[in-house]
Amino acid sequence: MFSFFKGKSEMKNSKNQQGNSPTESTDKSSNNIDTSLSVNVEIIKKRTGNSSDIVIRPVKLGKFPKVKTKIVYIKGLVDNQTVNDFLIEAMIDIPASQEQNTQQEVIDLIAEDVVAVGEIKKSRDWDELFTELISGNTIIFIEGNNAALSVSTQGGERRSIQESTTNVSIRGSKEAFTESIETNIALVRRIINTPDLWIETMKIGKMTKTDVSIMYINGIAKNEIIEEVRKRLKRIDIDGVLESGFIEQLIEDQTNTTFPTIHHTDRPDGVAGNLLEGRIAIFVNGTPFVLMVPALFIDFFQSVEDYYERFDISTAIRLLRTIIFFISLVGPAVYIAATTFHQEMIPTKLAVIVAAQRESVPFPAFVEALIMEITFEILREAGLRMPKAIGSTISIVGALVIGQAAIQAGIVSPVMVIVVSITAIASFATPSYAVAISARLVRFMFMVSAATFGFYGMILAFIILVVHLSSLRSFGVPYMTPLAPFIKEEVGDTIVRRQLWDYKKRPKLISGRNKVRQGENQKPHPPEPRTMNNFDYEKGE
């Protein structure tokens, strides 16, 4: 009985093989291009599902009327002017002096003497050709040749270079990255003009085949970190990469933490500054955000504008950001601990005012703070997701109306509204959105600790937080560097910023063999003695 079914299966397979079209036969037998133009066209139609945006156009070679040629491209991914002016017209107007070429030599003739486009590749592999096709290139097939040409014609509608909306600065470059990886790489190359700026590109995603490039400065970046980045990227096996966040989540060291261990930015000058310190940039096509590794905790409190201003101004701003972060972290927790367990620490007059306001509130301080925090988080999220025209209006009006109504209803006290509002504003003032989100989540842990054990619980939670941060790594580099481990020479670029001429060496744990950042004696030396220039207005001298 088994032999009977086996015989039927063999007969069925035999019929299928006999009835296979040339396309199916070609697909199964080899991945190489066929010499028949019609077979190649059928393979393309079958592989792409005969999609309406696939253009297959015959082109008559001017002096080779017997040679059949077809070009294939995808509408919207190519520059139409390049295809028409530098490809089709050039193929139609082949000079008569080249008429003696044989049919097999036509493909070399087109590649070398006819098509006036920047980059041309010859390929015999279908996988490579389909990759070129979906990347926006145009494929040229010629009858009688088992090779095809891929012509660089990428184009289509793209967003122009605009000012950054996430990392705004008063002083500095106004250019920001776009969704084109080629444009983003070029923006950085305009800043760092050295042949040591190396780029490695790979495709990640079985379906999207997204271009991912790593950029580093040879000699400045550490080889061990470069190799680790390569290994983690090549290990990714996923259907698609839609944004750099996909890459970030798949290559980070620690996943069980709310704090980001990979930095991202959309500013070319920010990427250039990190590259000069020895970091590695990861560009992902289709997103304006570039990943920077390794990332340190202190990096998320710094801005590119800090290095454009004087050191004393930048130091004051960094200290302010540190205070802002702590306010966003423990603001409601301090209020809960003080009003619940440690009333003796509040000045008498202030304690009387707070007690009078809380007299009609039916909830303890923790529940009161929890209600207001959740309400503000709802308003914040609604403001972000709503259209810009009404998003800010909803946030402001909603906060005012709900806050005032909650006070009048006796659900919360006015002091609690003030505390939660200051905390919300402080979280907005944090330079990095990723760290601000982390602070919003950790804030609830501090609130629970304060409601349970008062200030002692807050101190315990703070110790746990410091231990957790000290245990994190970013591509093998300690997350709290240069504070833990303590590196004395690099402390001057943390919550304070020393003079620009004092940055003689690059970060020790990040940079490679080239650690010298600038020469000696870069401090300004005004001429001595500095006397006033006396001008005689009567004599004009």
C-alpha positions as CSV (number, residue, x, y, z in Angstrom):
1,M,0.0,0.0,0.0
2,F,2.8,2.4,0.8
3,S,4.5,1.5,-2.5
4,F,1.2,2.5,-4.3
5,F,1.2,6.0,-2.7
6,K,4.9,6.3,-3.4
7,G,4.3,5.5,-7.0
8,K,1.5,8.1,-7.3
9,S,3.8,10.7,-5.6
10,E,6.6,9.9,-8.1
11,M,4.2,10.2,-11.1
12,K,2.9,13.5,-9.7
13,N,6.4,14.9,-9.3
14,S,7.3,13.7,-12.8
15,K,4.2,15.5,-14.2
16,N,5.1,18.7,-12.3
17,Q,8.6,18.6,-13.6
18,Q,7.4,18.1,-17.2
19,G,4.9,20.9,-16.9
20,N,7.2,23.4,-15.2
21,S,7.6,26.7,-17.0
22,P,11.0,27.9,-17.9
23,T,10.8,30.3,-15.0
24,E,10.2,27.6,-12.4
25,S,12.9,25.5,-14.0
26,T,15.4,28.3,-13.9
27,D,14.5,29.1,-10.2
28,K,15.1,25.5,-9.1
29,S,18.1,24.7,-11.2
30,S,20.2,27.8,-10.6
31,N,20.2,31.3,-9.1
32,N,21.9,32.7,-12.1
33,I,20.4,34.9,-14.8
34,D,19.2,33.2,-18.0
35,T,20.3,34.2,-21.4
36,S,16.7,34.5,-22.6
37,L,15.3,38.0,-22.1
38,S,11.7,36.7,-21.9
39,V,12.6,34.2,-19.2
40,N,14.3,36.9,-17.1
41,V,11.3,39.1,-17.4
42,E,9.0,36.3,-16.3
43,I,11.2,35.6,-13.3
44,I,10.9,39.3,-12.2
45,K,7.1,39.3,-12.6
46,K,6.7,36.1,-10.7
47,R,9.1,37.1,-7.8
48,T,7.4,40.6,-7.4
49,G,3.9,39.3,-7.9
50,N,3.5,41.4,-11.0
51,S,3.3,44.5,-8.9
52,S,2.0,47.6,-10.5
53,D,5.0,49.8,-9.5
54,I,7.5,47.6,-11.2
55,V,8.3,49.2,-14.6
56,I,9.6,46.9,-17.3
57,R,10.4,49.0,-20.4
58,P,11.9,47.8,-23.7
59,V,14.6,50.1,-25.1
60,K,15.8,50.0,-28.7
61,L,19.6,50.4,-29.0
62,G,20.2,53.0,-31.6
63,K,22.7,51.1,-33.8
64,F,21.8,47.6,-32.7
65,P,18.2,47.2,-33.7
66,K,18.4,43.4,-33.5
67,V,19.6,43.4,-29.9
68,K,16.6,43.3,-27.5
69,T,17.0,45.2,-24.3
70,K,14.8,45.9,-21.4
71,I,15.2,48.1,-18.3
72,V,13.5,47.4,-14.9
73,Y,13.0,49.8,-12.1
74,I,10.5,50.6,-9.3
75,K,8.5,53.8,-9.5
76,G,9.1,56.2,-6.6
77,L,12.5,54.8,-5.8
78,V,14.4,56.1,-8.8
79,D,15.2,59.6,-10.1
80,N,13.1,59.8,-13.2
81,Q,15.3,62.5,-14.8
82,T,18.4,60.3,-14.3
83,V,16.6,57.3,-15.9
84,N,15.3,59.3,-18.9
85,D,18.3,61.7,-19.6
86,F,21.3,59.6,-18.7
87,L,20.1,56.1,-19.3
88,I,17.4,55.7,-21.9
89,E,18.5,58.5,-24.2
90,A,22.1,57.4,-23.9
91,M,21.1,53.8,-24.9
92,I,19.0,55.1,-27.9
93,D,21.8,57.3,-29.2
94,I,24.7,54.8,-29.4
95,P,27.3,56.2,-31.9
96,A,27.6,54.6,-35.3
97,S,31.4,54.1,-34.9
98,Q,30.7,51.4,-32.4
99,E,28.4,49.4,-34.7
100,Q,31.0,46.7,-35.2
101,N,30.6,45.3,-31.7
102,T,29.1,41.8,-31.5
103,Q,26.1,41.0,-29.5
104,Q,28.1,39.6,-26.6
105,E,30.1,42.8,-26.3
106,V,27.0,45.1,-26.1
107,I,26.8,44.8,-22.3
108,D,30.4,46.0,-21.9
109,L,29.8,48.7,-24.4
110,I,26.8,50.0,-22.4
111,A,28.7,49.8,-19.1
112,E,31.9,51.5,-20.3
113,D,30.9,54.0,-23.0
114,V,27.2,54.7,-23.1
115,V,25.6,55.1,-19.7
116,A,26.6,58.4,-18.0
117,V,25.7,57.4,-14.5
118,G,27.9,57.4,-11.4
119,E,28.0,53.7,-10.5
120,I,27.4,50.6,-12.6
121,K,27.6,47.0,-11.5
122,K,27.5,43.8,-13.5
123,S,25.9,40.8,-11.9
124,R,24.7,37.2,-12.7
125,D,23.1,36.5,-9.4
126,W,19.3,37.0,-8.9
127,D,19.5,37.8,-5.2
128,E,22.0,40.5,-5.8
129,L,19.9,42.0,-8.6
130,F,16.7,42.0,-6.6
131,T,18.6,43.8,-3.7
132,E,19.8,46.4,-6.2
133,L,16.3,46.8,-7.6
134,I,14.5,47.4,-4.3
135,S,17.3,49.8,-3.3
136,G,16.2,52.2,-6.2
137,N,18.7,51.1,-8.9
138,T,17.7,50.3,-12.5
139,I,18.5,46.9,-14.0
140,I,19.4,46.5,-17.7
141,F,18.8,43.1,-19.3
142,I,20.1,42.2,-22.8
143,E,19.1,39.3,-25.0
144,G,21.7,36.7,-25.2
145,N,23.7,37.7,-22.1
146,N,23.6,35.8,-18.8
147,A,24.6,39.0,-17.0
148,A,22.7,42.2,-16.2
149,L,23.7,45.8,-15.3
150,S,22.7,47.6,-12.2
151,V,22.7,51.3,-12.7
152,S,22.7,53.7,-9.7
153,T,19.5,55.8,-10.2
154,Q,18.3,56.2,-6.6
155,G,16.1,59.1,-6.0
156,G,12.4,59.8,-5.4
157,E,10.8,62.2,-2.8
158,R,12.8,62.7,0.4
159,R,12.7,65.1,3.3
160,S,15.1,67.9,3.0
161,I,17.7,68.9,5.6
162,Q,16.0,70.8,8.4
163,E,16.6,72.1,11.9
164,S,16.5,69.5,14.7
165,T,13.3,69.5,16.7
166,T,14.5,67.1,19.4
167,N,17.9,68.5,20.3
168,V,17.4,72.3,19.9
169,S,20.4,74.6,20.5
170,I,20.8,78.3,20.4
171,R,24.4,78.3,19.2
172,G,25.7,75.7,16.7
173,S,24.8,74.0,13.5
174,K,21.1,74.1,12.5
175,E,21.4,71.0,10.3
176,A,19.8,67.7,11.4
177,F,19.8,64.2,9.9
178,T,17.1,63.0,7.5
179,E,15.8,59.6,6.7
180,S,18.4,59.0,4.0
181,I,21.5,57.2,5.2
182,E,23.6,58.6,2.3
183,T,22.7,62.2,3.3
184,N,23.4,61.5,6.9
185,I,26.8,60.1,6.2
186,A,27.7,63.0,4.0
187,L,26.7,65.5,6.7
188,V,29.2,64.0,9.0
189,R,31.9,63.8,6.3
190,R,31.5,67.5,5.8
191,I,32.5,68.1,9.4
192,I,35.3,65.5,9.7
193,N,37.5,65.8,6.6
194,T,39.9,62.9,7.0
195,P,40.4,59.7,5.1
196,D,40.6,57.9,8.5
197,L,36.8,58.2,8.8
198,W,35.9,54.6,7.9
199,I,32.4,53.3,7.1
200,E,31.2,49.7,6.9
201,T,27.8,48.9,5.5
202,M,25.7,45.8,5.8
203,K,22.0,44.8,5.3
204,I,19.9,43.7,8.2
205,G,16.4,42.3,7.9
206,K,15.3,39.4,5.8
207,M,12.3,41.3,4.4
208,T,13.4,45.0,4.6
209,K,17.1,44.5,3.9
210,T,17.8,47.8,5.7
211,D,21.1,49.4,5.1
212,V,23.0,49.7,8.4
213,S,26.4,51.4,8.5
214,I,28.9,51.8,11.3
215,M,31.2,54.8,11.2
216,Y,34.4,55.3,13.2
217,I,37.7,57.1,13.0
218,N,40.6,54.6,12.4
219,G,43.2,54.9,15.2
220,I,40.9,56.8,17.5
221,A,38.2,54.2,18.0
222,K,39.2,51.1,20.0
223,N,39.5,48.0,17.9
224,E,37.9,45.7,20.5
225,I,34.8,47.8,20.6
226,I,34.6,48.0,16.8
227,E,34.8,44.2,16.6
228,E,32.1,43.9,19.2
229,V,29.8,46.2,17.3
230,R,30.4,44.1,14.1
231,K,29.7,40.9,15.9
232,R,26.4,42.1,17.5
233,L,25.1,43.5,14.3
234,K,25.9,40.4,12.3
235,R,24.1,38.3,14.9
236,I,20.8,40.0,14.3
237,D,18.3,37.8,12.4
238,I,15.0,39.5,12.1
239,D,12.4,40.1,9.4
240,G,12.6,43.9,9.3
241,V,14.3,46.9,10.8
242,L,12.0,49.9,10.7
243,E,13.9,52.3,13.0
244,S,17.2,52.5,14.8
245,G,15.3,51.5,18.0
246,F,15.2,47.9,16.6
247,I,19.0,47.8,16.4
248,E,19.3,49.5,19.8
249,Q,17.2,46.9,21.6
250,L,19.0,44.0,19.9
251,I,22.6,45.0,20.6
252,E,22.5,46.6,24.1
253,D,24.4,45.0,27.0
254,Q,21.7,45.1,29.6
255,T,18.0,44.7,28.9
256,N,16.6,44.6,32.5
257,T,17.0,48.3,33.1
258,T,15.0,51.4,32.4
259,F,18.2,53.5,31.7
260,P,19.4,53.7,28.1
261,T,22.9,52.2,27.5
262,I,23.0,53.4,23.9
263,H,22.9,57.1,23.0
264,H,21.0,58.4,20.0
265,T,21.0,61.9,18.3
266,D,19.8,63.6,15.1
267,R,22.6,66.2,15.1
268,P,25.6,65.8,12.8
269,D,27.9,67.9,15.1
270,G,26.9,65.7,18.1
271,V,27.9,62.6,16.1
272,A,31.2,64.2,15.0
273,G,32.1,65.2,18.6
274,N,31.5,61.6,19.8
275,L,33.5,60.2,16.9
276,L,36.5,62.4,17.9
277,E,36.3,60.9,21.4
278,G,36.6,57.4,20.0
279,R,32.9,56.3,19.9
280,I,31.3,54.4,17.0
281,A,28.2,55.7,15.2
282,I,25.6,53.3,13.8
283,F,23.5,54.7,10.9
284,V,20.2,53.1,9.9
285,N,18.5,53.9,6.7
286,G,15.0,55.3,7.1
287,T,15.5,57.2,10.4
288,P,17.1,60.5,11.3
289,F,18.4,59.1,14.7
290,V,22.0,57.8,14.8
291,L,23.1,55.5,17.6
292,M,26.4,56.2,19.5
293,V,28.3,53.5,21.4
294,P,29.5,53.1,24.0
295,A,27.3,55.5,26.0
296,L,28.0,56.7,29.5
297,F,25.4,57.8,32.1
298,I,26.9,61.3,32.2
299,D,26.6,61.7,28.4
300,F,22.8,62.0,28.6
301,F,23.1,65.2,30.7
302,Q,25.4,66.9,28.2
303,S,24.6,68.9,25.1
304,V,26.8,69.9,22.1
305,E,26.1,73.5,23.0
306,D,28.1,73.0,26.2
307,Y,31.3,73.0,24.2
308,Y,30.4,76.1,22.2
309,E,30.0,78.3,25.3
310,R,32.6,79.4,27.9
311,F,33.4,76.7,30.5
312,D,31.9,78.7,33.5
313,I,28.6,79.1,31.7
314,S,28.5,75.4,30.6
315,T,29.4,74.3,34.2
316,A,26.6,76.3,35.7
317,I,24.1,74.8,33.1
318,R,25.3,71.3,33.8
319,L,24.9,71.7,37.6
320,L,21.4,73.0,36.9
321,R,20.6,69.9,34.8
322,T,21.9,67.7,37.6
323,I,19.6,69.4,40.1
324,I,16.7,69.2,37.6
325,F,17.2,65.4,37.3
326,F,17.1,64.9,41.0
327,I,14.0,67.0,41.3
328,S,12.3,64.9,38.6
329,L,13.4,61.8,40.4
330,V,12.5,62.4,44.1
331,G,10.2,65.5,44.1
332,P,6.9,63.8,45.1
333,A,8.8,61.3,47.3
334,V,10.3,64.1,49.4
335,Y,6.8,65.6,50.0
336,I,5.3,62.2,50.9
337,A,8.1,61.4,53.3
338,A,8.1,64.8,55.0
339,T,4.3,65.0,55.4
340,T,3.8,61.4,56.5
341,F,6.8,60.5,58.7
342,H,9.0,63.6,59.2
343,Q,6.8,66.5,60.0
344,E,9.4,67.9,62.5
345,M,11.7,68.6,59.5
346,I,9.2,71.1,58.0
347,P,9.3,74.7,59.3
348,T,6.4,75.4,61.7
349,K,4.6,78.0,59.6
350,L,4.9,75.9,56.5
351,A,3.7,72.8,58.4
352,V,0.6,74.7,59.6
353,I,-0.2,75.8,56.1
354,V,0.2,72.3,54.6
355,A,-1.8,70.8,57.4
356,A,-4.7,73.3,56.9
357,Q,-4.7,72.5,53.1
358,R,-4.7,68.7,53.7
359,E,-7.5,68.8,56.3
360,S,-10.2,68.3,53.7
361,V,-8.3,65.8,51.6
362,P,-9.6,62.2,52.2
363,F,-6.5,60.4,50.9
364,P,-3.1,59.9,52.4
365,A,-0.2,61.8,50.7
366,F,0.9,58.7,48.7
367,V,-2.5,58.2,47.1
368,E,-2.8,61.9,46.5
369,A,0.6,62.0,44.7
370,L,-0.2,58.8,42.7
371,I,-3.5,60.3,41.5
372,M,-1.8,63.5,40.3
373,E,1.2,61.7,38.8
374,I,-1.0,59.4,36.7
375,T,-3.2,62.4,35.7
376,F,-0.2,64.3,34.5
377,E,1.2,61.3,32.6
378,I,-2.2,61.0,30.8
379,L,-2.1,64.6,29.9
380,R,1.5,64.4,28.7
381,E,0.8,61.4,26.5
382,A,-2.3,63.0,25.1
383,G,-0.4,66.1,24.2
384,L,2.3,64.1,22.4
385,R,-0.2,62.0,20.4
386,M,-2.7,64.6,19.4
387,P,-2.1,66.9,16.3
388,K,0.3,69.7,17.0
389,A,-2.4,72.4,16.5
390,I,-4.4,71.1,19.5
391,G,-1.9,69.0,21.4
392,S,-0.3,71.8,23.4
393,T,-3.7,73.4,24.0
394,I,-5.0,70.1,25.5
395,S,-2.0,69.8,27.8
396,I,-2.1,73.3,29.2
397,V,-5.9,73.6,29.4
398,G,-6.3,70.1,30.7
399,A,-3.7,70.6,33.5
400,L,-5.2,73.9,34.6
401,V,-8.8,72.7,34.5
402,I,-8.2,69.4,36.1
403,G,-5.8,70.8,38.7
404,Q,-8.2,73.6,39.7
405,A,-11.2,71.2,39.8
406,A,-9.3,68.7,41.9
407,I,-8.4,71.3,44.4
408,Q,-12.0,72.7,44.7
409,A,-13.3,69.1,45.0
410,G,-11.0,68.5,47.9
411,I,-9.4,65.5,46.2
412,V,-5.8,66.9,46.3
413,S,-4.2,69.8,48.1
414,P,-2.7,72.9,46.3
415,V,0.8,72.0,47.6
416,M,0.6,68.6,45.9
417,V,-0.4,70.2,42.6
418,I,2.7,72.6,42.9
419,V,5.0,69.7,43.7
420,V,3.8,67.5,40.8
421,S,3.9,70.4,38.4
422,I,7.5,71.3,39.3
423,T,8.4,67.7,38.9
424,A,6.8,67.5,35.5
425,I,8.5,70.7,34.3
426,A,11.9,69.3,35.6
427,S,11.4,66.1,33.6
428,F,10.9,68.2,30.4
429,A,14.1,70.1,31.1
430,T,16.3,67.0,31.0
431,P,18.3,67.1,27.8
432,S,17.8,63.4,26.9
433,Y,14.3,62.1,26.4
434,A,15.4,58.6,27.1
435,V,16.7,59.5,30.6
436,A,13.6,61.6,31.3
437,I,11.4,58.5,30.7
438,S,13.6,56.5,33.0
439,A,13.3,59.1,35.7
440,R,9.5,59.1,35.3
441,L,9.4,55.3,36.0
442,V,12.0,55.3,38.8
443,R,10.1,58.1,40.5
444,F,7.3,55.7,41.4
445,M,9.8,53.4,43.1
446,F,10.9,56.4,45.3
447,M,7.3,57.3,46.0
448,V,6.6,53.7,47.3
449,S,9.8,53.7,49.4
450,A,9.0,57.2,50.9
451,A,5.4,56.1,51.7
452,T,6.7,52.9,53.4
453,F,9.8,54.0,55.3
454,G,10.1,57.8,54.9
455,F,13.5,59.3,54.2
456,Y,15.1,56.0,55.3
457,G,13.3,54.2,52.5
458,M,14.4,56.9,50.0
459,I,18.0,56.5,51.0
460,L,17.7,52.7,50.6
461,A,16.2,53.2,47.1
462,F,18.9,55.7,46.2
463,I,21.6,53.2,47.2
464,I,19.9,50.4,45.1
465,L,19.8,52.8,42.2
466,V,23.5,53.7,42.5
467,V,24.5,50.0,42.7
468,H,22.3,49.2,39.7
469,L,23.9,52.0,37.6
470,S,27.4,51.0,38.6
471,S,26.7,47.4,37.5
472,L,25.6,48.4,33.9
473,R,27.9,48.2,30.9
474,S,27.8,49.7,27.5
475,F,29.8,47.5,25.1
476,G,32.0,46.5,28.0
477,V,32.6,50.0,29.2
478,P,31.4,50.8,32.8
479,Y,28.2,52.9,32.6
480,M,29.2,55.3,35.4
481,T,32.7,56.1,34.0
482,P,34.6,58.3,35.0
483,L,32.8,58.4,38.4
484,A,32.8,54.6,39.0
485,P,35.6,53.6,38.3
486,F,36.9,57.0,39.3
487,I,39.3,58.5,36.7
488,K,40.6,61.8,38.0
489,E,41.7,63.2,34.6
490,E,38.3,62.8,33.1
491,V,36.1,64.2,36.0
492,G,36.5,67.6,34.5
493,D,34.0,66.7,31.7
494,T,31.1,65.3,33.9
495,I,28.7,67.6,35.8
496,V,31.3,70.3,35.4
497,R,33.3,71.4,32.3
498,R,36.8,72.6,32.5
499,Q,38.5,74.9,30.1
500,L,38.7,73.8,26.5
501,W,42.5,73.8,26.4
502,D,42.6,71.3,29.3
503,Y,41.1,68.5,27.1
504,K,44.5,67.1,26.2
505,K,43.6,63.4,26.2
506,R,40.6,61.4,25.0
507,P,38.6,59.2,27.4
508,K,40.8,56.4,28.5
509,L,38.3,53.5,28.3
510,I,36.8,54.5,25.0
511,S,39.5,55.7,22.7
512,G,42.1,53.5,21.0
513,R,45.8,54.0,20.5
514,N,45.5,57.7,19.4
515,K,44.7,59.4,22.7
516,V,46.1,62.8,22.2
517,R,43.4,65.3,21.4
518,Q,45.3,68.6,21.1
519,G,48.8,70.0,21.3
520,E,50.6,71.6,24.2
521,N,50.2,75.3,25.2
522,Q,46.8,75.8,23.8
523,K,45.8,78.2,26.5
524,P,45.5,81.8,25.2
525,H,48.6,84.0,26.0
526,P,47.7,87.7,25.5
527,P,50.7,90.1,25.0
528,E,52.3,91.6,28.1
529,P,52.0,94.3,29.3
530,R,48.4,94.9,28.4
531,T,48.3,98.6,28.2
532,M,45.5,100.9,27.1
533,N,45.8,102.3,23.6
534,N,45.6,106.1,24.1
535,F,44.2,107.9,21.0
536,D,44.6,111.7,20.6
537,Y,41.4,112.8,19.0
538,E,42.8,116.4,18.3
539,K,45.8,115.1,16.4
540,G,44.1,112.1,15.0
541,E,46.9,109.9,16.3
